């Protein structure tokens, strides 16, 4: 399947039928659900650091959409590390730790068996969803309108 060109030349690697919803607390406790027009597909609870990384990438995608600058959806590893440290008060604040956490998150995403939504059959789902550009950093390779972020200060069992 050919990937349609996107503004700024950054094509999405994941089928736009797929939607991602991240729900949780700013402290990193949360869950991620994938759904399409047919309803829920998969749900999992990433580690707090991995959830924080997803939140940061969703926020970047939403900011990029609001400004009309697609390249702003990419976040350098150094910035991700600083933000995770700032938001969670833990982590090493190092790019190496971010790369390690994203690698683990990509593995978990690949285990979700969502390969049917990858545009390039040779690419694993986790690596297609969390795209890395060598000069710009990481982004979620889904249209911003397919990314939903629901954060609450309430305990998770009181939400939803």
C-alpha positions in Angstrom: 0.0 0.0 0.0 1.5 3.4 -1.0 1.8 5.9 1.8 0.1 9.2 0.8 2.4 12.2 1.1 1.7 14.5 4.1 2.3 18.2 4.5 6.0 18.8 5.1 7.0 15.5 3.5 6.5 13.3 6.6 4.2 10.3 5.6 2.6 8.3 8.4 3.7 4.7 8.8 0.6 3.4 10.5 -2.8 3.0 8.8 -5.0 6.0 9.7 -7.9 3.7 10.6 -6.1 3.0 13.9 -6.7 5.3 16.8 -4.7 5.5 20.1 -6.1 6.7 23.4 -3.8 7.3 26.4 -5.7 7.7 29.7 -4.1 8.3 33.0 -2.4 10.7 35.4 0.4 13.2 34.7 2.5 11.2 37.2 2.9 8.4 34.6 0.2 5.9 35.8 -2.0 5.1 32.8 -3.2 2.8 30.1 -3.2 2.8 26.3 -6.0 1.6 24.1 -6.0 1.0 20.4 -9.3 1.1 18.5 -10.6 1.5 15.0 -14.1 2.0 13.5 -15.0 -1.4 14.7 -14.3 -0.6 18.4 -11.6 -1.5 20.9 -8.8 -3.7 19.7 -6.0 -3.9 22.3 -5.3 -2.3 25.7 -2.2 -2.3 27.8 -0.6 -0.5 30.8 2.9 0.7 30.0 5.4 1.5 32.7 5.1 5.1 34.2 8.2 6.2 32.2 6.8 4.7 28.9 3.4 6.3 29.6 5.1 9.7 30.1 7.0 9.3 26.8 3.7 8.5 25.0 2.0 11.5 26.6 4.9 13.8 25.5 4.7 12.4 21.9 0.9 12.9 21.8 1.3 16.5 23.1 4.0 17.2 20.4 1.7 15.8 17.7 -1.2 18.0 18.9 1.0 21.1 19.0 2.4 20.4 15.5 -1.2 20.1 14.2 -2.2 23.4 15.9 0.7 25.3 14.5 0.6 23.6 11.0 4.3 22.6 11.4 4.5 18.8 11.0 8.2 18.6 11.9 7.3 19.9 15.4 5.7 16.4 16.1 9.3 15.1 16.4 10.9 15.4 19.8 14.6 15.0 20.3 15.6 12.3 22.9 17.4 14.9 25.0 14.1 16.9 25.3 12.1 13.7 26.1 14.7 12.8 28.8 14.5 16.3 30.4 10.7 16.3 30.3 10.3 12.8 31.8 12.7 13.8 34.6 10.8 17.1 35.2 7.3 15.5 35.1 8.0 12.3 37.0 10.9 13.3 39.2 12.7 10.2 38.3 14.8 8.8 35.5 18.3 9.7 34.6 17.5 12.6 32.4 19.7 11.0 29.8 19.1 10.3 26.1 20.4 6.8 26.6 17.6 6.0 29.0 15.0 7.4 26.6 16.3 5.2 23.8 16.2 2.2 26.1 12.6 3.0 27.3 11.4 3.6 23.7 13.0 0.3 22.6 11.1 -1.5 25.4 7.9 0.3 24.5 8.3 -0.6 20.8 8.7 -4.2 21.8 5.5 -4.1 23.9 3.7 -2.4 21.1 4.8 -5.1 18.6 3.6 -7.8 20.9 0.1 -6.2 20.7 -0.2 -8.0 17.3 -1.3 -4.9 15.3 0.8 -5.6 12.3 -2.2 -5.4 10.0 -2.1 -1.6 10.6 1.5 -1.1 9.4 1.8 0.3 5.9 5.1 -1.5 5.2 4.7 -5.2 5.9 8.5 -5.5 6.5 8.3 -3.1 9.5 7.3 -4.1 13.0 4.4 -2.3 14.5 6.2 -0.7 17.5 8.9 0.7 15.2 6.3 2.0 12.7 4.2 3.7 15.4 7.1 5.3 17.2 9.1 6.7 14.4 12.6 8.1 14.7 14.1 10.7 12.4 17.9 10.9 12.7 17.9 14.7 12.9 14.5 15.5 14.5 13.9 12.8 17.1 10.9 10.6 17.8 7.2 11.0 16.9 4.0 8.9 16.8 3.4 8.0 13.2 -0.4 8.5 13.3 -2.4 11.6 12.3 -2.9 13.9 15.3 -6.6 13.6 15.1 -6.2 9.8 15.8 -4.4 10.5 19.1 -6.5 11.2 22.2 -5.0 12.1 25.6 -7.1 12.0 28.7 -5.2 13.1 31.8 -6.8 13.4 35.2 -5.6 14.4 38.7 -8.1 11.8 40.1 -7.0 8.3 40.9 -7.4 6.0 37.9 -10.1 3.9 39.4 -12.2 7.1 39.8 -11.7 8.0 36.1 -14.1 6.9 33.4 
